[in-house]
Amino acid sequence: MRLPRWFHLLGSPPFVYGLAGRLVPWLRAIAIVLLLVGAYWGLAVAPPDRVQGEVYRILFLHPQVAYISMMAYVVMAVSAGIGFIWRIKLAHAVAVTAAPIGTTFTACALATGAIWGRPTWGTFWQWTDPRIMSETLLLFLFLGYLALRAAFDDRDKADRVSAILAVVGVVNVPIIHYSVIWWNSLHQGPSFMKLDKPSIAPEMLTPFLIMIAAFTVCFYWLLLNGLRGQIVERERDTRWVKQLVGGREA
């Protein structure tokens, strides 16, 4: 199977390092602007919810970080799978970079969900709720991936073995998304991603979407920024990295 030229370019550490360096400042600026606009709109401009009152404003944080946690796992699994199949070390570097970011977002999703759950459901945690438990499993999959890598001194072997866990674990992502549809759950059904129009007021929907965009851009900013460090670490013995480091020291 012949791969397109751009695919080979994305497998070149010097090319990706330079591309990421050009994109990171733009992504950082866009993420900060969107976060400020979305947070102000959601916290200060959007009206209180008729049922939940002011408590509902965590809607502008919790679903977004939960969405990013799933997206981060998909990025990690796809990258690890590409690295495993085509033996592209840079793809493994993407997976390694995505893992701690995804771990952080997953922990934030569970924490903000607990904060939201106490006033709305009367409990911080519900062991029988399928979405809570599948999101918790996602956290352990991230941690398991990182722990499995740490168990090997040989980085190439760690890449291959941890890739298997990452790919197998991706089956949990659709379970998280559809859990509120497939099983009885404390979580409400989909309000935005459904076939008919969203069941959320426009004045609330706009900041909701802005915050989704903000956290999405933020994720890729963090990913590309971390990937640059991962590339330098993996390529530290190559000529181009030595020249890069030498140029900075000079």
FENCORKA-V879683 format. One record per pair of residues at least 24 apart in sequence whose ideal C-beta (glycine too) atoms are under 8 Angstrom apart, sorted by the first residue. I is the first residue (numbers start at 0). J is the second residue. D is the distance in Angstrom with one decimal. If there is no record, write none. Layout:
<<I J D> <I J D>>
This chain:
<<2 85 7.7> <9 89 7.3> <10 85 7.9> <10 87 4.7> <10 89 5.4> <10 90 7.4> <11 89 7.6> <12 88 7.9> <12 89 5.7> <12 230 4.9> <12 233 7.3> <12 234 5.1> <12 237 7.7> <12 239 7.9> <13 239 5.2> <15 89 6.1> <15 226 7.2> <15 230 6.6> <16 227 5.7> <16 230 4.9> <16 231 7.4> <19 223 4.1> <19 224 7.4> <19 226 5.7> <19 227 5.1> <20 227 6.4> <22 223 5.7> <23 220 6.3> <23 223 5.3> <23 224 5.1> <23 227 7.4> <26 216 5.6> <26 217 7.9> <26 219 5.8> <26 220 3.8> <26 223 6.8> <27 220 5.1> <27 224 7.9> <29 216 5.1> <30 213 5.9> <30 216 4.3> <30 217 4.1> <30 220 5.2> <33 209 5.8> <33 210 7.7> <33 212 5.5> <33 213 3.5> <33 216 6.3> <34 210 7.5> <34 213 4.4> <34 214 7.8> <34 217 6.9> <36 209 5.9> <36 213 7.9> <37 206 5.2> <37 209 3.7> <37 210 4.0> <37 212 7.8> <37 213 5.1> <38 210 7.3> <40 205 6.8> <40 206 3.8> <40 209 6.5> <41 203 7.9> <41 206 3.8> <41 207 7.2> <41 209 7.9> <41 210 6.4> <44 202 7.7> <44 206 7.2> <45 202 5.6> <45 203 5.1> <45 206 5.6> <46 200 8.0> <46 202 6.3> <46 203 7.7> <48 203 7.8> <51 118 7.9> <51 119 6.3> <54 115 7.1> <54 118 5.0> <54 119 6.5> <57 111 5.9> <57 114 6.5> <57 115 4.7> <58 203 7.3> <58 207 6.6> <59 206 5.7> <59 207 6.1> <59 210 5.0> <60 111 5.6> <60 210 7.1> <61 108 6.6> <61 111 4.1> <61 112 5.7> <61 115 5.7> <62 207 7.6> <62 211 7.8> <63 210 4.9> <63 211 5.3> <63 213 7.6> <63 214 4.5> <64 104 5.0> <64 107 4.5> <64 108 4.7> <64 111 6.5> <64 214 6.5> <65 104 7.9> <65 108 3.9> <65 112 7.3> <65 134 6.6> <65 175 7.9> <66 211 6.5> <66 214 7.4> <67 101 7.8> <67 104 4.6> <67 214 5.0> <67 215 6.9> <67 217 7.9> <67 218 5.2> <68 101 5.8> <68 104 4.3> <68 105 4.0> <68 107 7.8> <68 108 5.1> <68 134 7.2> <68 137 6.2> <69 137 7.1> <69 172 5.0> <69 175 6.0> <69 176 7.0> <70 215 7.4> <70 218 6.8> <71 97 5.2> <71 98 7.9> <71 100 5.6> <71 101 3.0> <71 104 6.0> <71 105 7.8> <71 218 6.4> <72 97 7.9> <72 101 5.4> <72 137 6.1> <72 140 6.9> <72 141 6.9> <72 165 7.9> <72 168 7.2> <72 169 6.5> <72 171 7.7> <72 172 5.9> <73 169 6.4> <73 172 6.0> <74 101 7.8> <74 222 7.2> <75 101 6.1> <75 141 7.8> <75 144 7.1> <75 165 5.4> <76 165 4.5> <76 166 5.3> <76 168 6.8> <76 169 4.0> <79 158 7.7> <79 161 6.8> <79 162 3.7> <79 165 4.0> <79 166 6.2> <80 162 6.5> <80 165 7.4> <80 166 4.8> <82 158 6.1> <82 162 6.0> <83 158 7.7> <83 159 6.1> <83 162 4.1> <83 163 7.2> <83 166 7.3> <88 155 7.9> <88 158 7.1> <88 233 6.5> <89 230 7.1> <91 158 4.0> <91 162 7.0> <92 226 6.1> <92 229 4.4> <92 230 6.0> <92 233 5.9> <93 222 7.3> <93 226 6.1> <94 158 8.0> <94 161 7.7> <94 162 7.0> <94 165 6.2> <95 148 7.0> <95 158 8.0> <95 229 5.9> <96 222 5.7> <96 225 4.2> <96 226 4.7> <96 229 5.1> <97 222 5.9> <98 141 5.7> <98 144 5.3> <98 145 5.4> <99 141 7.9> <99 145 6.9> <99 225 7.9> <100 218 6.5> <100 221 5.2> <100 222 6.3> <100 225 7.0> <101 141 5.2> <102 138 6.8> <102 141 4.2> <102 142 6.4> <102 145 7.1> <104 218 7.5> <105 134 6.7> <105 137 5.3> <105 138 4.5> <105 141 6.1> <106 138 6.3> <108 134 6.0> <109 134 6.1> <109 135 6.5> <109 138 6.6> <116 185 7.3> <120 185 5.3> <125 185 5.6> <128 184 5.6> <128 185 4.9> <128 186 6.8> <129 174 7.8> <129 178 4.0> <129 179 7.6> <129 181 7.4> <129 182 4.5> <129 184 5.6> <130 175 6.3> <130 178 4.5> <130 179 5.8> <130 184 5.7> <130 186 4.8> <131 185 7.8> <133 171 6.0> <133 174 5.0> <133 175 4.5> <133 178 5.5> <134 175 5.7> <136 171 5.6> <137 168 8.0> <137 171 5.8> <137 172 7.6> <137 175 6.5> <140 164 7.3> <140 165 7.9> <140 168 4.1> <140 171 6.5> <143 168 7.8> <144 168 7.6> <154 233 7.6>>
